[in-house]
Amino acid sequence: MSANLCWRSVSRSRNSLPDALKFILRDKYRLEGAQIWDIGNVSYLRGLADANVEGAQELIDAITKHNEVELWLEY
């Protein structure tokens, strides 16, 4: 079954993230339903960005800009 890892700020439309990041976050955080990610998640994401995981920096930038984002898998 195919799924997209998506994020959005509270008042904006959704944005898809790359598959590599989707698999990492799905396995580590069991994304079953929407989760709110904020500055507390950025240090973990920085590690992924340092490891060149595509999409991690995009998510860091979104959290930094909007203070928090909603993250979910969309089937």
PyMOL Python script that loads the backbone (N, CA, C, O; Angstrom):
from pymol import cmd

cmd.read_pdbstr("""\
ATOM      1  N   MET A   1       0.838  -1.163   0.000  1.00  0.00           N
ATOM      2  CA  MET A   1       0.000   0.000   0.000  1.00  0.00           C
ATOM      3  C   MET A   1       0.890   1.235   0.000  1.00  0.00           C
ATOM      4  O   MET A   1       1.836   1.334   0.781  1.00  0.00           O
ATOM      5  N   SER A   2       0.584   2.150  -0.861  1.00  0.00           N
ATOM      6  CA  SER A   2       1.360   3.375  -0.999  1.00  0.00           C
ATOM      7  C   SER A   2       0.815   4.459  -0.072  1.00  0.00           C
ATOM      8  O   SER A   2      -0.395   4.580   0.116  1.00  0.00           O
ATOM      9  N   ALA A   3       1.716   5.236   0.496  1.00  0.00           N
ATOM     10  CA  ALA A   3       1.314   6.331   1.385  1.00  0.00           C
ATOM     11  C   ALA A   3       2.263   7.496   1.184  1.00  0.00           C
ATOM     12  O   ALA A   3       3.421   7.296   0.817  1.00  0.00           O
ATOM     13  N   ASN A   4       1.793   8.699   1.417  1.00  0.00           N
ATOM     14  CA  ASN A   4       2.614   9.909   1.407  1.00  0.00           C
ATOM     15  C   ASN A   4       2.745  10.416   2.831  1.00  0.00           C
ATOM     16  O   ASN A   4       1.779  10.390   3.594  1.00  0.00           O
ATOM     17  N   LEU A   5       3.933  10.878   3.192  1.00  0.00           N
ATOM     18  CA  LEU A   5       4.131  11.568   4.461  1.00  0.00           C
ATOM     19  C   LEU A   5       3.878  13.036   4.184  1.00  0.00           C
ATOM     20  O   LEU A   5       4.544  13.628   3.334  1.00  0.00           O
ATOM     21  N   CYS A   6       2.932  13.630   4.881  1.00  0.00           N
ATOM     22  CA  CYS A   6       2.510  15.000   4.603  1.00  0.00           C
ATOM     23  C   CYS A   6       2.653  15.875   5.839  1.00  0.00           C
ATOM     24  O   CYS A   6       2.650  15.390   6.970  1.00  0.00           O
ATOM     25  N   TRP A   7       2.778  17.176   5.594  1.00  0.00           N
ATOM     26  CA  TRP A   7       2.785  18.141   6.693  1.00  0.00           C
ATOM     27  C   TRP A   7       2.007  19.369   6.251  1.00  0.00           C
ATOM     28  O   TRP A   7       1.830  19.620   5.059  1.00  0.00           O
ATOM     29  N   ARG A   8       1.547  20.130   7.241  1.00  0.00           N
ATOM     30  CA  ARG A   8       0.930  21.428   6.979  1.00  0.00           C
ATOM     31  C   ARG A   8       0.973  22.242   8.266  1.00  0.00           C
ATOM     32  O   ARG A   8       0.961  21.706   9.375  1.00  0.00           O
ATOM     33  N   SER A   9       1.022  23.536   8.077  1.00  0.00           N
ATOM     34  CA  SER A   9       0.851  24.385   9.241  1.00  0.00           C
ATOM     35  C   SER A   9      -0.631  24.340   9.581  1.00  0.00           C
ATOM     36  O   SER A   9      -1.433  23.818   8.807  1.00  0.00           O
ATOM     37  N   VAL A  10      -0.983  24.866  10.693  1.00  0.00           N
ATOM     38  CA  VAL A  10      -2.368  24.763  11.151  1.00  0.00           C
ATOM     39  C   VAL A  10      -3.350  25.319  10.131  1.00  0.00           C
ATOM     40  O   VAL A  10      -4.457  24.793  10.008  1.00  0.00           O
ATOM     41  N   SER A  11      -2.986  26.354   9.404  1.00  0.00           N
ATOM     42  CA  SER A  11      -3.937  26.998   8.499  1.00  0.00           C
ATOM     43  C   SER A  11      -3.578  26.886   7.020  1.00  0.00           C
ATOM     44  O   SER A  11      -4.116  27.635   6.205  1.00  0.00           O
ATOM     45  N   ARG A  12      -2.696  25.981   6.659  1.00  0.00           N
ATOM     46  CA  ARG A  12      -2.249  25.901   5.261  1.00  0.00           C
ATOM     47  C   ARG A  12      -2.572  24.545   4.649  1.00  0.00           C
ATOM     48  O   ARG A  12      -2.984  23.616   5.343  1.00  0.00           O
ATOM     49  N   SER A  13      -2.379  24.450   3.338  1.00  0.00           N
ATOM     50  CA  SER A  13      -2.613  23.189   2.633  1.00  0.00           C
ATOM     51  C   SER A  13      -1.454  22.221   2.861  1.00  0.00           C
ATOM     52  O   SER A  13      -0.384  22.613   3.326  1.00  0.00           O
ATOM     53  N   ARG A  14      -1.681  20.974   2.532  1.00  0.00           N
ATOM     54  CA  ARG A  14      -0.689  19.934   2.805  1.00  0.00           C
ATOM     55  C   ARG A  14       0.479  19.979   1.840  1.00  0.00           C
ATOM     56  O   ARG A  14       0.354  20.496   0.729  1.00  0.00           O
ATOM     57  N   ASN A  15       1.627  19.432   2.265  1.00  0.00           N
ATOM     58  CA  ASN A  15       2.846  19.315   1.469  1.00  0.00           C
ATOM     59  C   ASN A  15       3.386  17.907   1.652  1.00  0.00           C
ATOM     60  O   ASN A  15       3.445  17.417   2.780  1.00  0.00           O
ATOM     61  N   SER A  16       3.780  17.248   0.578  1.00  0.00           N
ATOM     62  CA  SER A  16       4.330  15.897   0.667  1.00  0.00           C
ATOM     63  C   SER A  16       5.833  15.942   0.891  1.00  0.00           C
ATOM     64  O   SER A  16       6.519  16.849   0.421  1.00  0.00           O
ATOM     65  N   LEU A  17       6.334  14.948   1.617  1.00  0.00           N
ATOM     66  CA  LEU A  17       7.759  14.814   1.883  1.00  0.00           C
ATOM     67  C   LEU A  17       8.273  13.529   1.227  1.00  0.00           C
ATOM     68  O   LEU A  17       7.473  12.651   0.904  1.00  0.00           O
ATOM     69  N   PRO A  18       9.591  13.398   1.021  1.00  0.00           N
ATOM     70  CA  PRO A  18      10.157  12.238   0.337  1.00  0.00           C
ATOM     71  C   PRO A  18       9.956  10.920   1.094  1.00  0.00           C
ATOM     72  O   PRO A  18       9.756  10.899   2.308  1.00  0.00           O
ATOM     73  N   ASP A  19      10.016   9.833   0.338  1.00  0.00           N
ATOM     74  CA  ASP A  19       9.793   8.500   0.897  1.00  0.00           C
ATOM     75  C   ASP A  19      10.792   8.113   1.983  1.00  0.00           C
ATOM     76  O   ASP A  19      10.405   7.494   2.974  1.00  0.00           O
ATOM     77  N   ALA A  20      12.068   8.465   1.820  1.00  0.00           N
ATOM     78  CA  ALA A  20      13.074   8.069   2.814  1.00  0.00           C
ATOM     79  C   ALA A  20      12.700   8.593   4.198  1.00  0.00           C
ATOM     80  O   ALA A  20      12.775   7.863   5.187  1.00  0.00           O
ATOM     81  N   LEU A  21      12.301   9.851   4.261  1.00  0.00           N
ATOM     82  CA  LEU A  21      11.892  10.440   5.537  1.00  0.00           C
ATOM     83  C   LEU A  21      10.610   9.790   6.033  1.00  0.00           C
ATOM     84  O   LEU A  21      10.454   9.547   7.230  1.00  0.00           O
ATOM     85  N   LYS A  22       9.709   9.512   5.131  1.00  0.00           N
ATOM     86  CA  LYS A  22       8.449   8.854   5.499  1.00  0.00           C
ATOM     87  C   LYS A  22       8.723   7.536   6.204  1.00  0.00           C
ATOM     88  O   LYS A  22       8.149   7.273   7.260  1.00  0.00           O
ATOM     89  N   PHE A  23       9.588   6.703   5.639  1.00  0.00           N
ATOM     90  CA  PHE A  23       9.859   5.390   6.226  1.00  0.00           C
ATOM     91  C   PHE A  23      10.524   5.515   7.599  1.00  0.00           C
ATOM     92  O   PHE A  23      10.187   4.772   8.521  1.00  0.00           O
ATOM     93  N   ILE A  24      11.460   6.447   7.737  1.00  0.00           N
ATOM     94  CA  ILE A  24      12.148   6.632   9.023  1.00  0.00           C
ATOM     95  C   ILE A  24      11.160   7.073  10.102  1.00  0.00           C
ATOM     96  O   ILE A  24      11.110   6.488  11.184  1.00  0.00           O
ATOM     97  N   LEU A  25      10.379   8.105   9.799  1.00  0.00           N
ATOM     98  CA  LEU A  25       9.454   8.627  10.808  1.00  0.00           C
ATOM     99  C   LEU A  25       8.305   7.669  11.082  1.00  0.00           C
ATOM    100  O   LEU A  25       7.848   7.560  12.220  1.00  0.00           O
ATOM    101  N   ARG A  26       7.837   6.981  10.066  1.00  0.00           N
ATOM    102  CA  ARG A  26       6.752   6.014  10.264  1.00  0.00           C
ATOM    103  C   ARG A  26       7.205   4.906  11.213  1.00  0.00           C
ATOM    104  O   ARG A  26       6.469   4.521  12.122  1.00  0.00           O
ATOM    105  N   ASP A  27       8.424   4.394  10.997  1.00  0.00           N
ATOM    106  CA  ASP A  27       8.923   3.297  11.825  1.00  0.00           C
ATOM    107  C   ASP A  27       9.267   3.761  13.240  1.00  0.00           C
ATOM    108  O   ASP A  27       8.994   3.042  14.202  1.00  0.00           O
ATOM    109  N   LYS A  28       9.857   4.943  13.385  1.00  0.00           N
ATOM    110  CA  LYS A  28      10.257   5.412  14.715  1.00  0.00           C
ATOM    111  C   LYS A  28       9.079   5.934  15.535  1.00  0.00           C
ATOM    112  O   LYS A  28       9.008   5.685  16.738  1.00  0.00           O
ATOM    113  N   TYR A  29       8.152   6.655  14.898  1.00  0.00           N
ATOM    114  CA  TYR A  29       7.085   7.317  15.634  1.00  0.00           C
ATOM    115  C   TYR A  29       5.707   6.715  15.419  1.00  0.00           C
ATOM    116  O   TYR A  29       4.721   7.239  15.936  1.00  0.00           O
ATOM    117  N   ARG A  30       5.619   5.628  14.669  1.00  0.00           N
ATOM    118  CA  ARG A  30       4.329   4.961  14.423  1.00  0.00           C
ATOM    119  C   ARG A  30       3.244   5.971  14.084  1.00  0.00           C
ATOM    120  O   ARG A  30       2.277   6.145  14.826  1.00  0.00           O
ATOM    121  N   LEU A  31       3.424   6.622  12.967  1.00  0.00           N
ATOM    122  CA  LEU A  31       2.491   7.665  12.545  1.00  0.00           C
ATOM    123  C   LEU A  31       1.136   7.058  12.194  1.00  0.00           C
ATOM    124  O   LEU A  31       0.867   6.735  11.037  1.00  0.00           O
ATOM    125  N   GLU A  32       0.309   6.912  13.186  1.00  0.00           N
ATOM    126  CA  GLU A  32      -1.050   6.410  13.013  1.00  0.00           C
ATOM    127  C   GLU A  32      -1.998   7.547  13.350  1.00  0.00           C
ATOM    128  O   GLU A  32      -2.419   7.685  14.499  1.00  0.00           O
ATOM    129  N   GLY A  33      -2.329   8.342  12.383  1.00  0.00           N
ATOM    130  CA  GLY A  33      -3.099   9.547  12.627  1.00  0.00           C
ATOM    131  C   GLY A  33      -2.172  10.739  12.676  1.00  0.00           C
ATOM    132  O   GLY A  33      -0.951  10.587  12.660  1.00  0.00           O
ATOM    133  N   ALA A  34      -2.741  11.908  12.736  1.00  0.00           N
ATOM    134  CA  ALA A  34      -1.961  13.145  12.705  1.00  0.00           C
ATOM    135  C   ALA A  34      -1.229  13.365  14.024  1.00  0.00           C
ATOM    136  O   ALA A  34      -1.732  13.031  15.097  1.00  0.00           O
ATOM    137  N   GLN A  35      -0.028  13.934  13.921  1.00  0.00           N
ATOM    138  CA  GLN A  35       0.763  14.324  15.080  1.00  0.00           C
ATOM    139  C   GLN A  35       1.198  15.769  14.892  1.00  0.00           C
ATOM    140  O   GLN A  35       1.442  16.209  13.769  1.00  0.00           O
ATOM    141  N   ILE A  36       1.293  16.495  15.976  1.00  0.00           N
ATOM    142  CA  ILE A  36       1.812  17.855  15.938  1.00  0.00           C
ATOM    143  C   ILE A  36       3.299  17.800  16.269  1.00  0.00           C
ATOM    144  O   ILE A  36       3.691  17.283  17.315  1.00  0.00           O
ATOM    145  N   TRP A  37       4.119  18.333  15.377  1.00  0.00           N
ATOM    146  CA  TRP A  37       5.561  18.400  15.582  1.00  0.00           C
ATOM    147  C   TRP A  37       5.936  19.859  15.790  1.00  0.00           C
ATOM    148  O   TRP A  37       5.437  20.750  15.103  1.00  0.00           O
ATOM    149  N   ASP A  38       6.833  20.086  16.761  1.00  0.00           N
ATOM    150  CA  ASP A  38       7.245  21.446  17.075  1.00  0.00           C
ATOM    151  C   ASP A  38       8.744  21.497  17.280  1.00  0.00           C
ATOM    152  O   ASP A  38       9.457  20.573  16.891  1.00  0.00           O
ATOM    153  N   ILE A  39       9.227  22.562  17.885  1.00  0.00           N
ATOM    154  CA  ILE A  39      10.658  22.782  18.052  1.00  0.00           C
ATOM    155  C   ILE A  39      11.336  21.639  18.816  1.00  0.00           C
ATOM    156  O   ILE A  39      12.535  21.417  18.652  1.00  0.00           O
ATOM    157  N   GLY A  40      10.588  20.920  19.640  1.00  0.00           N
ATOM    158  CA  GLY A  40      11.143  19.793  20.371  1.00  0.00           C
ATOM    159  C   GLY A  40      11.573  18.646  19.477  1.00  0.00           C
ATOM    160  O   GLY A  40      12.379  17.815  19.894  1.00  0.00           O
ATOM    161  N   ASN A  41      11.060  18.578  18.266  1.00  0.00           N
ATOM    162  CA  ASN A  41      11.415  17.527  17.321  1.00  0.00           C
ATOM    163  C   ASN A  41      12.566  17.926  16.396  1.00  0.00           C
ATOM    164  O   ASN A  41      13.081  17.091  15.652  1.00  0.00           O
ATOM    165  N   VAL A  42      12.964  19.178  16.438  1.00  0.00           N
ATOM    166  CA  VAL A  42      13.951  19.671  15.481  1.00  0.00           C
ATOM    167  C   VAL A  42      15.325  19.040  15.671  1.00  0.00           C
ATOM    168  O   VAL A  42      16.009  18.784  14.680  1.00  0.00           O
ATOM    169  N   SER A  43      15.757  18.780  16.898  1.00  0.00           N
ATOM    170  CA  SER A  43      17.102  18.209  17.085  1.00  0.00           C
ATOM    171  C   SER A  43      17.201  16.826  16.436  1.00  0.00           C
ATOM    172  O   SER A  43      18.226  16.505  15.835  1.00  0.00           O
ATOM    173  N   TYR A  44      16.162  16.009  16.546  1.00  0.00           N
ATOM    174  CA  TYR A  44      16.154  14.709  15.867  1.00  0.00           C
ATOM    175  C   TYR A  44      16.208  14.902  14.348  1.00  0.00           C
ATOM    176  O   TYR A  44      16.956  14.217  13.650  1.00  0.00           O
ATOM    177  N   LEU A  45      15.412  15.835  13.854  1.00  0.00           N
ATOM    178  CA  LEU A  45      15.391  16.093  12.418  1.00  0.00           C
ATOM    179  C   LEU A  45      16.724  16.641  11.920  1.00  0.00           C
ATOM    180  O   LEU A  45      17.121  16.362  10.789  1.00  0.00           O
ATOM    181  N   ARG A  46      17.422  17.416  12.750  1.00  0.00           N
ATOM    182  CA  ARG A  46      18.749  17.920  12.363  1.00  0.00           C
ATOM    183  C   ARG A  46      19.724  16.772  12.150  1.00  0.00           C
ATOM    184  O   ARG A  46      20.552  16.815  11.239  1.00  0.00           O
ATOM    185  N   GLY A  47      19.626  15.749  12.987  1.00  0.00           N
ATOM    186  CA  GLY A  47      20.458  14.562  12.788  1.00  0.00           C
ATOM    187  C   GLY A  47      20.166  13.892  11.462  1.00  0.00           C
ATOM    188  O   GLY A  47      21.082  13.450  10.769  1.00  0.00           O
ATOM    189  N   LEU A  48      18.890  13.817  11.105  1.00  0.00           N
ATOM    190  CA  LEU A  48      18.524  13.242   9.812  1.00  0.00           C
ATOM    191  C   LEU A  48      19.015  14.123   8.666  1.00  0.00           C
ATOM    192  O   LEU A  48      19.483  13.615   7.647  1.00  0.00           O
ATOM    193  N   ALA A  49      18.909  15.431   8.831  1.00  0.00           N
ATOM    194  CA  ALA A  49      19.395  16.353   7.799  1.00  0.00           C
ATOM    195  C   ALA A  49      20.909  16.223   7.639  1.00  0.00           C
ATOM    196  O   ALA A  49      21.419  16.251   6.519  1.00  0.00           O
ATOM    197  N   ASP A  50      21.632  16.080   8.757  1.00  0.00           N
ATOM    198  CA  ASP A  50      23.086  15.904   8.699  1.00  0.00           C
ATOM    199  C   ASP A  50      23.458  14.605   7.990  1.00  0.00           C
ATOM    200  O   ASP A  50      24.530  14.499   7.393  1.00  0.00           O
ATOM    201  N   ALA A  51      22.565  13.621   8.061  1.00  0.00           N
ATOM    202  CA  ALA A  51      22.784  12.343   7.372  1.00  0.00           C
ATOM    203  C   ALA A  51      22.246  12.387   5.941  1.00  0.00           C
ATOM    204  O   ALA A  51      22.166  11.361   5.265  1.00  0.00           O
ATOM    205  N   ASN A  52      21.881  13.583   5.492  1.00  0.00           N
ATOM    206  CA  ASN A  52      21.389  13.804   4.127  1.00  0.00           C
ATOM    207  C   ASN A  52      20.100  13.063   3.803  1.00  0.00           C
ATOM    208  O   ASN A  52      19.904  12.622   2.671  1.00  0.00           O
ATOM    209  N   VAL A  53      19.219  12.921   4.794  1.00  0.00           N
ATOM    210  CA  VAL A  53      17.903  12.335   4.535  1.00  0.00           C
ATOM    211  C   VAL A  53      17.054  13.408   3.874  1.00  0.00           C
ATOM    212  O   VAL A  53      16.766  14.445   4.471  1.00  0.00           O
ATOM    213  N   GLU A  54      16.660  13.149   2.641  1.00  0.00           N
ATOM    214  CA  GLU A  54      15.903  14.114   1.858  1.00  0.00           C
ATOM    215  C   GLU A  54      14.582  14.456   2.554  1.00  0.00           C
ATOM    216  O   GLU A  54      13.856  13.564   2.991  1.00  0.00           O
ATOM    217  N   GLY A  55      14.286  15.720   2.650  1.00  0.00           N
ATOM    218  CA  GLY A  55      13.046  16.189   3.249  1.00  0.00           C
ATOM    219  C   GLY A  55      13.184  16.627   4.692  1.00  0.00           C
ATOM    220  O   GLY A  55      12.337  17.368   5.191  1.00  0.00           O
ATOM    221  N   ALA A  56      14.231  16.188   5.378  1.00  0.00           N
ATOM    222  CA  ALA A  56      14.396  16.555   6.783  1.00  0.00           C
ATOM    223  C   ALA A  56      14.570  18.066   6.939  1.00  0.00           C
ATOM    224  O   ALA A  56      13.956  18.668   7.820  1.00  0.00           O
ATOM    225  N   GLN A  57      15.392  18.678   6.103  1.00  0.00           N
ATOM    226  CA  GLN A  57      15.603  20.122   6.206  1.00  0.00           C
ATOM    227  C   GLN A  57      14.327  20.881   5.877  1.00  0.00           C
ATOM    228  O   GLN A  57      14.043  21.909   6.493  1.00  0.00           O
ATOM    229  N   GLU A  58      13.555  20.389   4.913  1.00  0.00           N
ATOM    230  CA  GLU A  58      12.279  21.033   4.578  1.00  0.00           C
ATOM    231  C   GLU A  58      11.348  21.053   5.790  1.00  0.00           C
ATOM    232  O   GLU A  58      10.678  22.052   6.054  1.00  0.00           O
ATOM    233  N   LEU A  59      11.316  19.940   6.523  1.00  0.00           N
ATOM    234  CA  LEU A  59      10.464  19.863   7.704  1.00  0.00           C
ATOM    235  C   LEU A  59      10.987  20.764   8.822  1.00  0.00           C
ATOM    236  O   LEU A  59      10.199  21.397   9.523  1.00  0.00           O
ATOM    237  N   ILE A  60      12.302  20.827   8.993  1.00  0.00           N
ATOM    238  CA  ILE A  60      12.900  21.749   9.970  1.00  0.00           C
ATOM    239  C   ILE A  60      12.507  23.183   9.636  1.00  0.00           C
ATOM    240  O   ILE A  60      12.095  23.943  10.512  1.00  0.00           O
ATOM    241  N   ASP A  61      12.639  23.547   8.364  1.00  0.00           N
ATOM    242  CA  ASP A  61      12.302  24.909   7.934  1.00  0.00           C
ATOM    243  C   ASP A  61      10.833  25.230   8.184  1.00  0.00           C
ATOM    244  O   ASP A  61      10.494  26.343   8.587  1.00  0.00           O
ATOM    245  N   ALA A  62       9.964  24.250   7.943  1.00  0.00           N
ATOM    246  CA  ALA A  62       8.526  24.456   8.155  1.00  0.00           C
ATOM    247  C   ALA A  62       8.219  24.656   9.635  1.00  0.00           C
ATOM    248  O   ALA A  62       7.435  25.533   9.997  1.00  0.00           O
ATOM    249  N   ILE A  63       8.836  23.846  10.486  1.00  0.00           N
ATOM    250  CA  ILE A  63       8.612  23.982  11.929  1.00  0.00           C
ATOM    251  C   ILE A  63       9.142  25.327  12.418  1.00  0.00           C
ATOM    252  O   ILE A  63       8.493  26.006  13.214  1.00  0.00           O
ATOM    253  N   THR A  64      10.317  25.705  11.940  1.00  0.00           N
ATOM    254  CA  THR A  64      10.911  26.976  12.340  1.00  0.00           C
ATOM    255  C   THR A  64      10.033  28.151  11.918  1.00  0.00           C
ATOM    256  O   THR A  64       9.865  29.107  12.675  1.00  0.00           O
ATOM    257  N   LYS A  65       9.480  28.080  10.727  1.00  0.00           N
ATOM    258  CA  LYS A  65       8.650  29.167  10.210  1.00  0.00           C
ATOM    259  C   LYS A  65       7.284  29.234  10.896  1.00  0.00           C
ATOM    260  O   LYS A  65       6.811  30.320  11.231  1.00  0.00           O
ATOM    261  N   HIS A  66       6.649  28.076  11.105  1.00  0.00           N
ATOM    262  CA  HIS A  66       5.265  28.042  11.599  1.00  0.00           C
ATOM    263  C   HIS A  66       5.142  27.694  13.087  1.00  0.00           C
ATOM    264  O   HIS A  66       4.034  27.687  13.624  1.00  0.00           O
ATOM    265  N   ASN A  67       6.255  27.407  13.755  1.00  0.00           N
ATOM    266  CA  ASN A  67       6.311  27.003  15.164  1.00  0.00           C
ATOM    267  C   ASN A  67       5.851  25.572  15.403  1.00  0.00           C
ATOM    268  O   ASN A  67       6.364  24.903  16.300  1.00  0.00           O
ATOM    269  N   GLU A  68       4.906  25.098  14.628  1.00  0.00           N
ATOM    270  CA  GLU A  68       4.488  23.699  14.711  1.00  0.00           C
ATOM    271  C   GLU A  68       3.820  23.322  13.396  1.00  0.00           C
ATOM    272  O   GLU A  68       3.259  24.166  12.698  1.00  0.00           O
ATOM    273  N   VAL A  69       3.894  22.035  13.079  1.00  0.00           N
ATOM    274  CA  VAL A  69       3.230  21.529  11.886  1.00  0.00           C
ATOM    275  C   VAL A  69       2.502  20.233  12.246  1.00  0.00           C
ATOM    276  O   VAL A  69       2.864  19.541  13.198  1.00  0.00           O
ATOM    277  N   GLU A  70       1.488  19.931  11.478  1.00  0.00           N
ATOM    278  CA  GLU A  70       0.788  18.678  11.617  1.00  0.00           C
ATOM    279  C   GLU A  70       1.412  17.696  10.629  1.00  0.00           C
ATOM    280  O   GLU A  70       1.635  18.040   9.468  1.00  0.00           O
ATOM    281  N   LEU A  71       1.694  16.481  11.084  1.00  0.00           N
ATOM    282  CA  LEU A  71       2.362  15.474  10.275  1.00  0.00           C
ATOM    283  C   LEU A  71       1.504  14.237  10.251  1.00  0.00           C
ATOM    284  O   LEU A  71       1.028  13.799  11.298  1.00  0.00           O
ATOM    285  N   TRP A  72       1.286  13.645   9.057  1.00  0.00           N
ATOM    286  CA  TRP A  72       0.462  12.451   8.948  1.00  0.00           C
ATOM    287  C   TRP A  72       0.803  11.675   7.702  1.00  0.00           C
ATOM    288  O   TRP A  72       1.429  12.196   6.779  1.00  0.00           O
ATOM    289  N   LEU A  73       0.382  10.411   7.683  1.00  0.00           N
ATOM    290  CA  LEU A  73       0.475   9.585   6.484  1.00  0.00           C
ATOM    291  C   LEU A  73      -0.855   9.647   5.765  1.00  0.00           C
ATOM    292  O   LEU A  73      -1.913   9.517   6.379  1.00  0.00           O
ATOM    293  N   GLU A  74      -0.794   9.844   4.475  1.00  0.00           N
ATOM    294  CA  GLU A  74      -2.012   9.925   3.677  1.00  0.00           C
ATOM    295  C   GLU A  74      -2.009   8.768   2.676  1.00  0.00           C
ATOM    296  O   GLU A  74      -1.092   8.636   1.866  1.00  0.00           O
ATOM    297  N   TYR A  75      -3.030   7.948   2.743  1.00  0.00           N
ATOM    298  CA  TYR A  75      -3.123   6.775   1.862  1.00  0.00           C
ATOM    299  C   TYR A  75      -4.027   7.049   0.692  1.00  0.00           C
ATOM    300  O   TYR A  75      -4.224   6.177  -0.154  1.00  0.00           O
TER     301      TYR A  75
END
""", "prot")
cmd.dss("prot")
cmd.show_as("cartoon", "prot")
cmd.util.cbc("prot")
cmd.orient("prot")
